[in-house]
């Protein structure tokens, strides 16, 4: 899968968005009619949502310090 910077005037494919697409998400082996076209705003929103789902969860520093204190006591 690749992301293409869109130079043609194509409408964003997201629901009620009326902006022109700046990007196209292109799965391997499909024609241009199957690309997902996204404007800058929708791409940034999607990027944020994907990050919430796929980014590794970081342990908070406070919890890590508490756990090391508990381990030292044992």
PDB file of N, CA, C and O in Angstrom:
ATOM      1  N   UNK A   1       0.852  -1.167   0.000  1.00  0.00           N
ATOM      2  CA  UNK A   1       0.000   0.000   0.000  1.00  0.00           C
ATOM      3  C   UNK A   1       0.899   1.232   0.000  1.00  0.00           C
ATOM      4  O   UNK A   1       1.934   1.250   0.666  1.00  0.00           O
ATOM      5  N   UNK A   2       0.508   2.247  -0.737  1.00  0.00           N
ATOM      6  CA  UNK A   2       1.293   3.473  -0.779  1.00  0.00           C
ATOM      7  C   UNK A   2       0.370   4.685  -0.765  1.00  0.00           C
ATOM      8  O   UNK A   2      -0.813   4.591  -1.092  1.00  0.00           O
ATOM      9  N   UNK A   3       0.941   5.826  -0.379  1.00  0.00           N
ATOM     10  CA  UNK A   3       0.203   7.089  -0.360  1.00  0.00           C
ATOM     11  C   UNK A   3       0.776   7.969  -1.462  1.00  0.00           C
ATOM     12  O   UNK A   3       1.986   8.172  -1.555  1.00  0.00           O
ATOM     13  N   UNK A   4      -0.118   8.485  -2.291  1.00  0.00           N
ATOM     14  CA  UNK A   4       0.270   9.313  -3.436  1.00  0.00           C
ATOM     15  C   UNK A   4      -0.218  10.736  -3.186  1.00  0.00           C
ATOM     16  O   UNK A   4      -1.350  10.942  -2.749  1.00  0.00           O
ATOM     17  N   UNK A   5       0.637  11.712  -3.464  1.00  0.00           N
ATOM     18  CA  UNK A   5       0.192  13.108  -3.399  1.00  0.00           C
ATOM     19  C   UNK A   5      -0.633  13.374  -4.647  1.00  0.00           C
ATOM     20  O   UNK A   5      -0.150  13.215  -5.768  1.00  0.00           O
ATOM     21  N   UNK A   6      -1.855  13.770  -4.452  1.00  0.00           N
ATOM     22  CA  UNK A   6      -2.808  13.933  -5.552  1.00  0.00           C
ATOM     23  C   UNK A   6      -2.633  15.302  -6.216  1.00  0.00           C
ATOM     24  O   UNK A   6      -2.649  16.331  -5.540  1.00  0.00           O
ATOM     25  N   UNK A   7      -2.468  15.308  -7.529  1.00  0.00           N
ATOM     26  CA  UNK A   7      -2.338  16.560  -8.281  1.00  0.00           C
ATOM     27  C   UNK A   7      -3.595  16.870  -9.090  1.00  0.00           C
ATOM     28  O   UNK A   7      -3.776  17.992  -9.561  1.00  0.00           O
ATOM     29  N   UNK A   8      -4.455  15.875  -9.247  1.00  0.00           N
ATOM     30  CA  UNK A   8      -5.706  16.078  -9.988  1.00  0.00           C
ATOM     31  C   UNK A   8      -6.783  16.626  -9.067  1.00  0.00           C
ATOM     32  O   UNK A   8      -6.697  16.479  -7.848  1.00  0.00           O
ATOM     33  N   UNK A   9      -7.780  17.248  -9.637  1.00  0.00           N
ATOM     34  CA  UNK A   9      -8.890  17.780  -8.846  1.00  0.00           C
ATOM     35  C   UNK A   9      -9.927  16.681  -8.640  1.00  0.00           C
ATOM     36  O   UNK A   9     -10.789  16.437  -9.484  1.00  0.00           O
ATOM     37  N   UNK A  10      -9.811  16.026  -7.481  1.00  0.00           N
ATOM     38  CA  UNK A  10     -10.693  14.919  -7.131  1.00  0.00           C
ATOM     39  C   UNK A  10     -11.296  15.231  -5.768  1.00  0.00           C
ATOM     40  O   UNK A  10     -10.603  15.735  -4.884  1.00  0.00           O
ATOM     41  N   UNK A  11     -12.568  14.939  -5.593  1.00  0.00           N
ATOM     42  CA  UNK A  11     -13.260  15.180  -4.332  1.00  0.00           C
ATOM     43  C   UNK A  11     -12.805  14.168  -3.280  1.00  0.00           C
ATOM     44  O   UNK A  11     -12.553  13.002  -3.586  1.00  0.00           O
ATOM     45  N   UNK A  12     -12.704  14.634  -2.041  1.00  0.00           N
ATOM     46  CA  UNK A  12     -12.383  13.762  -0.914  1.00  0.00           C
ATOM     47  C   UNK A  12     -13.487  12.718  -0.763  1.00  0.00           C
ATOM     48  O   UNK A  12     -14.668  13.033  -0.903  1.00  0.00           O
ATOM     49  N   UNK A  13     -13.099  11.478  -0.477  1.00  0.00           N
ATOM     50  CA  UNK A  13     -14.053  10.371  -0.395  1.00  0.00           C
ATOM     51  C   UNK A  13     -14.748  10.233   0.965  1.00  0.00           C
ATOM     52  O   UNK A  13     -15.588   9.348   1.129  1.00  0.00           O
ATOM     53  N   UNK A  14     -14.423  11.076   1.930  1.00  0.00           N
ATOM     54  CA  UNK A  14     -15.003  10.940   3.268  1.00  0.00           C
ATOM     55  C   UNK A  14     -16.392  11.567   3.307  1.00  0.00           C
ATOM     56  O   UNK A  14     -16.575  12.744   2.999  1.00  0.00           O
ATOM     57  N   UNK A  15     -17.356  10.748   3.692  1.00  0.00           N
ATOM     58  CA  UNK A  15     -18.758  11.135   3.897  1.00  0.00           C
ATOM     59  C   UNK A  15     -19.205  12.474   3.352  1.00  0.00           C
ATOM     60  O   UNK A  15     -19.396  12.634   2.147  1.00  0.00           O
ATOM     61  N   UNK A  16     -19.373  13.447   4.257  1.00  0.00           N
ATOM     62  CA  UNK A  16     -19.918  14.741   3.850  1.00  0.00           C
ATOM     63  C   UNK A  16     -18.828  15.803   3.665  1.00  0.00           C
ATOM     64  O   UNK A  16     -19.138  16.994   3.661  1.00  0.00           O
ATOM     65  N   UNK A  17     -17.565  15.404   3.514  1.00  0.00           N
ATOM     66  CA  UNK A  17     -16.478  16.347   3.264  1.00  0.00           C
ATOM     67  C   UNK A  17     -16.595  16.851   1.821  1.00  0.00           C
ATOM     68  O   UNK A  17     -16.815  16.072   0.893  1.00  0.00           O
ATOM     69  N   UNK A  18     -16.446  18.152   1.655  1.00  0.00           N
ATOM     70  CA  UNK A  18     -16.588  18.744   0.327  1.00  0.00           C
ATOM     71  C   UNK A  18     -15.261  19.279  -0.216  1.00  0.00           C
ATOM     72  O   UNK A  18     -15.242  19.980  -1.228  1.00  0.00           O
ATOM     73  N   UNK A  19     -14.154  18.950   0.455  1.00  0.00           N
ATOM     74  CA  UNK A  19     -12.841  19.434   0.030  1.00  0.00           C
ATOM     75  C   UNK A  19     -12.293  18.604  -1.127  1.00  0.00           C
ATOM     76  O   UNK A  19     -12.766  17.502  -1.405  1.00  0.00           O
ATOM     77  N   UNK A  20     -11.291  19.158  -1.787  1.00  0.00           N
ATOM     78  CA  UNK A  20     -10.579  18.413  -2.821  1.00  0.00           C
ATOM     79  C   UNK A  20      -9.505  17.557  -2.174  1.00  0.00           C
ATOM     80  O   UNK A  20      -8.887  17.963  -1.190  1.00  0.00           O
ATOM     81  N   UNK A  21      -9.287  16.383  -2.722  1.00  0.00           N
ATOM     82  CA  UNK A  21      -8.309  15.443  -2.182  1.00  0.00           C
ATOM     83  C   UNK A  21      -6.885  15.929  -2.430  1.00  0.00           C
ATOM     84  O   UNK A  21      -6.557  16.418  -3.511  1.00  0.00           O
ATOM     85  N   UNK A  22      -6.046  15.782  -1.402  1.00  0.00           N
ATOM     86  CA  UNK A  22      -4.622  16.069  -1.518  1.00  0.00           C
ATOM     87  C   UNK A  22      -3.812  14.786  -1.602  1.00  0.00           C
ATOM     88  O   UNK A  22      -2.665  14.795  -2.048  1.00  0.00           O
ATOM     89  N   UNK A  23      -4.417  13.675  -1.169  1.00  0.00           N
ATOM     90  CA  UNK A  23      -3.728  12.384  -1.112  1.00  0.00           C
ATOM     91  C   UNK A  23      -4.625  11.283  -1.635  1.00  0.00           C
ATOM     92  O   UNK A  23      -5.850  11.381  -1.571  1.00  0.00           O
ATOM     93  N   UNK A  24      -4.007  10.234  -2.152  1.00  0.00           N
ATOM     94  CA  UNK A  24      -4.713   9.013  -2.515  1.00  0.00           C
ATOM     95  C   UNK A  24      -3.993   7.843  -1.865  1.00  0.00           C
ATOM     96  O   UNK A  24      -2.772   7.727  -1.966  1.00  0.00           O
ATOM     97  N   UNK A  25      -4.742   6.980  -1.203  1.00  0.00           N
ATOM     98  CA  UNK A  25      -4.186   5.757  -0.639  1.00  0.00           C
ATOM     99  C   UNK A  25      -4.412   4.678  -1.685  1.00  0.00           C
ATOM    100  O   UNK A  25      -5.547   4.392  -2.068  1.00  0.00           O
ATOM    101  N   UNK A  26      -3.309   4.081  -2.143  1.00  0.00           N
ATOM    102  CA  UNK A  26      -3.366   3.154  -3.265  1.00  0.00           C
ATOM    103  C   UNK A  26      -2.907   1.761  -2.844  1.00  0.00           C
ATOM    104  O   UNK A  26      -1.709   1.533  -2.678  1.00  0.00           O
ATOM    105  N   UNK A  27      -3.849   0.822  -2.667  1.00  0.00           N
ATOM    106  CA  UNK A  27      -3.452  -0.560  -2.398  1.00  0.00           C
ATOM    107  C   UNK A  27      -2.768  -1.156  -3.627  1.00  0.00           C
ATOM    108  O   UNK A  27      -3.062  -0.766  -4.757  1.00  0.00           O
ATOM    109  N   UNK A  28      -1.862  -2.095  -3.403  1.00  0.00           N
ATOM    110  CA  UNK A  28      -1.144  -2.735  -4.507  1.00  0.00           C
ATOM    111  C   UNK A  28      -2.102  -3.527  -5.395  1.00  0.00           C
ATOM    112  O   UNK A  28      -2.982  -4.227  -4.894  1.00  0.00           O
ATOM    113  N   UNK A  29      -1.933  -3.420  -6.691  1.00  0.00           N
ATOM    114  CA  UNK A  29      -2.661  -4.243  -7.640  1.00  0.00           C
ATOM    115  C   UNK A  29      -4.089  -3.836  -7.949  1.00  0.00           C
ATOM    116  O   UNK A  29      -4.843  -4.633  -8.507  1.00  0.00           O
ATOM    117  N   UNK A  30      -4.485  -2.604  -7.600  1.00  0.00           N
ATOM    118  CA  UNK A  30      -5.839  -2.156  -7.936  1.00  0.00           C
ATOM    119  C   UNK A  30      -5.766  -0.940  -8.853  1.00  0.00           C
ATOM    120  O   UNK A  30      -4.761  -0.231  -8.888  1.00  0.00           O
ATOM    121  N   UNK A  31      -6.823  -0.718  -9.576  1.00  0.00           N
ATOM    122  CA  UNK A  31      -6.887   0.426 -10.479  1.00  0.00           C
ATOM    123  C   UNK A  31      -7.163   1.719  -9.736  1.00  0.00           C
ATOM    124  O   UNK A  31      -7.543   1.702  -8.565  1.00  0.00           O
ATOM    125  N   UNK A  32      -6.974   2.835 -10.413  1.00  0.00           N
ATOM    126  CA  UNK A  32      -7.157   4.155  -9.806  1.00  0.00           C
ATOM    127  C   UNK A  32      -8.568   4.357  -9.260  1.00  0.00           C
ATOM    128  O   UNK A  32      -8.761   5.153  -8.342  1.00  0.00           O
ATOM    129  N   UNK A  33      -9.536   3.666  -9.798  1.00  0.00           N
ATOM    130  CA  UNK A  33     -10.907   3.782  -9.311  1.00  0.00           C
ATOM    131  C   UNK A  33     -11.097   3.215  -7.916  1.00  0.00           C
ATOM    132  O   UNK A  33     -12.105   3.498  -7.268  1.00  0.00           O
ATOM    133  N   UNK A  34     -10.155   2.425  -7.446  1.00  0.00           N
ATOM    134  CA  UNK A  34     -10.236   1.817  -6.110  1.00  0.00           C
ATOM    135  C   UNK A  34      -9.427   2.584  -5.064  1.00  0.00           C
ATOM    136  O   UNK A  34      -9.422   2.193  -3.897  1.00  0.00           O
ATOM    137  N   UNK A  35      -8.742   3.666  -5.450  1.00  0.00           N
ATOM    138  CA  UNK A  35      -7.958   4.454  -4.503  1.00  0.00           C
ATOM    139  C   UNK A  35      -8.892   5.155  -3.527  1.00  0.00           C
ATOM    140  O   UNK A  35     -10.040   5.453  -3.856  1.00  0.00           O
ATOM    141  N   UNK A  36      -8.395   5.413  -2.336  1.00  0.00           N
ATOM    142  CA  UNK A  36      -9.135   6.191  -1.342  1.00  0.00           C
ATOM    143  C   UNK A  36      -8.544   7.595  -1.373  1.00  0.00           C
ATOM    144  O   UNK A  36      -7.367   7.782  -1.064  1.00  0.00           O
ATOM    145  N   UNK A  37      -9.348   8.573  -1.740  1.00  0.00           N
ATOM    146  CA  UNK A  37      -8.893   9.951  -1.899  1.00  0.00           C
ATOM    147  C   UNK A  37      -9.254  10.764  -0.655  1.00  0.00           C
ATOM    148  O   UNK A  37     -10.407  10.779  -0.225  1.00  0.00           O
ATOM    149  N   UNK A  38      -8.244  11.447  -0.078  1.00  0.00           N
ATOM    150  CA  UNK A  38      -8.443  12.176   1.173  1.00  0.00           C
ATOM    151  C   UNK A  38      -7.900  13.593   1.080  1.00  0.00           C
ATOM    152  O   UNK A  38      -6.833  13.820   0.509  1.00  0.00           O
ATOM    153  N   UNK A  39      -8.637  14.550   1.645  1.00  0.00           N
ATOM    154  CA  UNK A  39      -8.135  15.916   1.746  1.00  0.00           C
ATOM    155  C   UNK A  39      -7.164  15.976   2.926  1.00  0.00           C
ATOM    156  O   UNK A  39      -7.037  15.006   3.673  1.00  0.00           O
ATOM    157  N   UNK A  40      -6.490  17.091   3.095  1.00  0.00           N
ATOM    158  CA  UNK A  40      -5.492  17.232   4.152  1.00  0.00           C
ATOM    159  C   UNK A  40      -6.128  17.073   5.533  1.00  0.00           C
ATOM    160  O   UNK A  40      -5.571  16.392   6.394  1.00  0.00           O
ATOM    161  N   UNK A  41      -7.276  17.688   5.751  1.00  0.00           N
ATOM    162  CA  UNK A  41      -7.949  17.617   7.053  1.00  0.00           C
ATOM    163  C   UNK A  41      -8.339  16.176   7.394  1.00  0.00           C
ATOM    164  O   UNK A  41      -8.098  15.716   8.510  1.00  0.00           O
ATOM    165  N   UNK A  42      -8.930  15.477   6.453  1.00  0.00           N
ATOM    166  CA  UNK A  42      -9.362  14.095   6.703  1.00  0.00           C
ATOM    167  C   UNK A  42      -8.160  13.167   6.883  1.00  0.00           C
ATOM    168  O   UNK A  42      -8.211  12.240   7.692  1.00  0.00           O
ATOM    169  N   UNK A  43      -7.078  13.410   6.135  1.00  0.00           N
ATOM    170  CA  UNK A  43      -5.864  12.604   6.280  1.00  0.00           C
ATOM    171  C   UNK A  43      -5.271  12.780   7.672  1.00  0.00           C
ATOM    172  O   UNK A  43      -4.861  11.802   8.297  1.00  0.00           O
ATOM    173  N   UNK A  44      -5.222  14.014   8.162  1.00  0.00           N
ATOM    174  CA  UNK A  44      -4.682  14.269   9.501  1.00  0.00           C
ATOM    175  C   UNK A  44      -5.563  13.653  10.584  1.00  0.00           C
ATOM    176  O   UNK A  44      -5.054  13.126  11.573  1.00  0.00           O
ATOM    177  N   UNK A  45      -6.866  13.716  10.404  1.00  0.00           N
ATOM    178  CA  UNK A  45      -7.786  13.104  11.362  1.00  0.00           C
ATOM    179  C   UNK A  45      -7.598  11.589  11.373  1.00  0.00           C
ATOM    180  O   UNK A  45      -7.537  10.977  12.439  1.00  0.00           O
ATOM    181  N   UNK A  46      -7.506  10.993  10.204  1.00  0.00           N
ATOM    182  CA  UNK A  46      -7.292   9.553  10.100  1.00  0.00           C
ATOM    183  C   UNK A  46      -5.954   9.160  10.723  1.00  0.00           C
ATOM    184  O   UNK A  46      -5.872   8.151  11.425  1.00  0.00           O
ATOM    185  N   UNK A  47      -4.919   9.937  10.477  1.00  0.00           N
ATOM    186  CA  UNK A  47      -3.597   9.684  11.044  1.00  0.00           C
ATOM    187  C   UNK A  47      -3.663   9.659  12.575  1.00  0.00           C
ATOM    188  O   UNK A  47      -3.081   8.781  13.212  1.00  0.00           O
ATOM    189  N   UNK A  48      -4.368  10.621  13.153  1.00  0.00           N
ATOM    190  CA  UNK A  48      -4.522  10.675  14.602  1.00  0.00           C
ATOM    191  C   UNK A  48      -5.265   9.474  15.149  1.00  0.00           C
ATOM    192  O   UNK A  48      -4.872   8.910  16.171  1.00  0.00           O
ATOM    193  N   UNK A  49      -6.332   9.079  14.481  1.00  0.00           N
ATOM    194  CA  UNK A  49      -7.120   7.933  14.927  1.00  0.00           C
ATOM    195  C   UNK A  49      -6.332   6.624  14.810  1.00  0.00           C
ATOM    196  O   UNK A  49      -6.414   5.768  15.690  1.00  0.00           O
ATOM    197  N   UNK A  50      -5.581   6.474  13.739  1.00  0.00           N
ATOM    198  CA  UNK A  50      -4.750   5.273  13.569  1.00  0.00           C
ATOM    199  C   UNK A  50      -3.695   5.221  14.675  1.00  0.00           C
ATOM    200  O   UNK A  50      -3.415   4.159  15.231  1.00  0.00           O
ATOM    201  N   UNK A  51      -3.118   6.374  14.983  1.00  0.00           N
ATOM    202  CA  UNK A  51      -2.120   6.432  16.047  1.00  0.00           C
ATOM    203  C   UNK A  51      -2.676   5.994  17.388  1.00  0.00           C
ATOM    204  O   UNK A  51      -1.987   5.319  18.152  1.00  0.00           O
ATOM    205  N   UNK A  52      -3.913   6.369  17.685  1.00  0.00           N
ATOM    206  CA  UNK A  52      -4.538   5.967  18.949  1.00  0.00           C
ATOM    207  C   UNK A  52      -4.725   4.456  19.021  1.00  0.00           C
ATOM    208  O   UNK A  52      -4.622   3.863  20.095  1.00  0.00           O
ATOM    209  N   UNK A  53      -4.996   3.843  17.888  1.00  0.00           N
ATOM    210  CA  UNK A  53      -5.240   2.398  17.867  1.00  0.00           C
ATOM    211  C   UNK A  53      -3.960   1.573  17.790  1.00  0.00           C
ATOM    212  O   UNK A  53      -3.868   0.523  18.426  1.00  0.00           O
ATOM    213  N   UNK A  54      -2.984   2.026  17.032  1.00  0.00           N
ATOM    214  CA  UNK A  54      -1.830   1.193  16.737  1.00  0.00           C
ATOM    215  C   UNK A  54      -0.547   1.561  17.483  1.00  0.00           C
ATOM    216  O   UNK A  54       0.367   0.740  17.564  1.00  0.00           O
ATOM    217  N   UNK A  55      -0.460   2.759  18.021  1.00  0.00           N
ATOM    218  CA  UNK A  55       0.778   3.161  18.709  1.00  0.00           C
ATOM    219  C   UNK A  55       0.918   2.364  19.997  1.00  0.00           C
ATOM    220  O   UNK A  55      -0.067   2.129  20.697  1.00  0.00           O
ATOM    221  N   UNK A  56       2.149   1.946  20.312  1.00  0.00           N
ATOM    222  CA  UNK A  56       2.345   1.206  21.558  1.00  0.00           C
ATOM    223  C   UNK A  56       2.031   2.087  22.760  1.00  0.00           C
ATOM    224  O   UNK A  56       2.345   3.277  22.771  1.00  0.00           O
ATOM    225  N   UNK A  57       1.423   1.502  23.749  1.00  0.00           N
ATOM    226  CA  UNK A  57       1.068   2.240  24.959  1.00  0.00           C
ATOM    227  C   UNK A  57       2.322   2.405  25.810  1.00  0.00           C
ATOM    228  O   UNK A  57       3.053   1.442  26.040  1.00  0.00           O
ATOM    229  N   UNK A  58       2.566   3.612  26.271  1.00  0.00           N
ATOM    230  CA  UNK A  58       3.735   3.885  27.105  1.00  0.00           C
ATOM    231  C   UNK A  58       3.317   3.823  28.564  1.00  0.00           C
ATOM    232  O   UNK A  58       2.256   4.320  28.940  1.00  0.00           O
ATOM    233  N   UNK A  59       4.159   3.211  29.376  1.00  0.00           N
ATOM    234  CA  UNK A  59       3.906   3.192  30.813  1.00  0.00           C
ATOM    235  C   UNK A  59       4.247   4.565  31.355  1.00  0.00           C
ATOM    236  O   UNK A  59       5.239   5.175  30.957  1.00  0.00           O
ATOM    237  N   UNK A  60       3.420   5.041  32.262  1.00  0.00           N
ATOM    238  CA  UNK A  60       3.711   6.345  32.835  1.00  0.00           C
ATOM    239  C   UNK A  60       4.914   6.235  33.762  1.00  0.00           C
ATOM    240  O   UNK A  60       5.155   5.186  34.359  1.00  0.00           O
ATOM    241  N   UNK A  61       5.657   7.308  33.876  1.00  0.00           N
ATOM    242  CA  UNK A  61       6.860   7.328  34.694  1.00  0.00           C
ATOM    243  C   UNK A  61       6.504   7.072  36.159  1.00  0.00           C
ATOM    244  O   UNK A  61       7.241   6.395  36.876  1.00  0.00           O
ATOM    245  N   UNK A  62       5.382   7.615  36.589  1.00  0.00           N
ATOM    246  CA  UNK A  62       4.962   7.467  37.980  1.00  0.00           C
ATOM    247  C   UNK A  62       4.739   5.993  38.316  1.00  0.00           C
ATOM    248  O   UNK A  62       5.198   5.527  39.359  1.00  0.00           O
ATOM    249  N   UNK A  63       4.054   5.260  37.463  1.00  0.00           N
ATOM    250  CA  UNK A  63       3.807   3.850  37.701  1.00  0.00           C
ATOM    251  C   UNK A  63       5.111   3.061  37.728  1.00  0.00           C
ATOM    252  O   UNK A  63       5.278   2.165  38.555  1.00  0.00           O
ATOM    253  N   UNK A  64       6.025   3.386  36.836  1.00  0.00           N
ATOM    254  CA  UNK A  64       7.296   2.687  36.766  1.00  0.00           C
ATOM    255  C   UNK A  64       8.092   2.886  38.052  1.00  0.00           C
ATOM    256  O   UNK A  64       8.699   1.939  38.553  1.00  0.00           O
ATOM    257  N   UNK A  65       8.097   4.113  38.596  1.00  0.00           N
ATOM    258  CA  UNK A  65       8.797   4.390  39.850  1.00  0.00           C
ATOM    259  C   UNK A  65       8.165   3.630  41.007  1.00  0.00           C
ATOM    260  O   UNK A  65       8.876   3.084  41.850  1.00  0.00           O
ATOM    261  N   UNK A  66       6.835   3.589  41.056  1.00  0.00           N
ATOM    262  CA  UNK A  66       6.139   2.872  42.119  1.00  0.00           C
ATOM    263  C   UNK A  66       6.445   1.379  42.049  1.00  0.00           C
ATOM    264  O   UNK A  66       6.661   0.736  43.076  1.00  0.00           O
ATOM    265  N   UNK A  67       6.464   0.833  40.843  1.00  0.00           N
ATOM    266  CA  UNK A  67       6.743  -0.591  40.680  1.00  0.00           C
ATOM    267  C   UNK A  67       8.165  -0.918  41.100  1.00  0.00           C
ATOM    268  O   UNK A  67       8.396  -1.969  41.698  1.00  0.00           O
ATOM    269  N   UNK A  68       9.134  -0.041  40.803  1.00  0.00           N
ATOM    270  CA  UNK A  68      10.509  -0.329  41.189  1.00  0.00           C
ATOM    271  C   UNK A  68      10.661  -0.253  42.701  1.00  0.00           C
ATOM    272  O   UNK A  68      11.442  -1.014  43.272  1.00  0.00           O
ATOM    273  N   UNK A  69       9.929   0.653  43.373  1.00  0.00           N
ATOM    274  CA  UNK A  69       9.951   0.719  44.844  1.00  0.00           C
ATOM    275  C   UNK A  69       9.393  -0.566  45.443  1.00  0.00           C
ATOM    276  O   UNK A  69       9.940  -1.108  46.403  1.00  0.00           O
ATOM    277  N   UNK A  70       8.296  -1.043  44.864  1.00  0.00           N
ATOM    278  CA  UNK A  70       7.685  -2.282  45.367  1.00  0.00           C
ATOM    279  C   UNK A  70       8.635  -3.449  45.154  1.00  0.00           C
ATOM    280  O   UNK A  70       8.738  -4.311  46.027  1.00  0.00           O
ATOM    281  N   UNK A  71       9.331  -3.507  44.030  1.00  0.00           N
ATOM    282  CA  UNK A  71      10.277  -4.573  43.759  1.00  0.00           C
ATOM    283  C   UNK A  71      11.459  -4.518  44.723  1.00  0.00           C
ATOM    284  O   UNK A  71      11.979  -5.560  45.121  1.00  0.00           O
ATOM    285  N   UNK A  72      11.895  -3.296  45.106  1.00  0.00           N
ATOM    286  CA  UNK A  72      13.001  -3.141  46.036  1.00  0.00           C
ATOM    287  C   UNK A  72      12.608  -3.631  47.439  1.00  0.00           C
ATOM    288  O   UNK A  72      13.449  -4.140  48.179  1.00  0.00           O
ATOM    289  N   UNK A  73      11.340  -3.475  47.793  1.00  0.00           N
ATOM    290  CA  UNK A  73      10.873  -3.888  49.111  1.00  0.00           C
ATOM    291  C   UNK A  73      10.772  -5.400  49.226  1.00  0.00           C
ATOM    292  O   UNK A  73      10.869  -5.939  50.329  1.00  0.00           O
ATOM    293  N   UNK A  74      10.579  -6.093  48.118  1.00  0.00           N
ATOM    294  CA  UNK A  74      10.412  -7.553  48.134  1.00  0.00           C
ATOM    295  C   UNK A  74      11.690  -8.273  48.242  1.00  0.00           C
ATOM    296  O   UNK A  74      11.704  -9.504  48.267  1.00  0.00           O
TER     297      UNK A  74
END
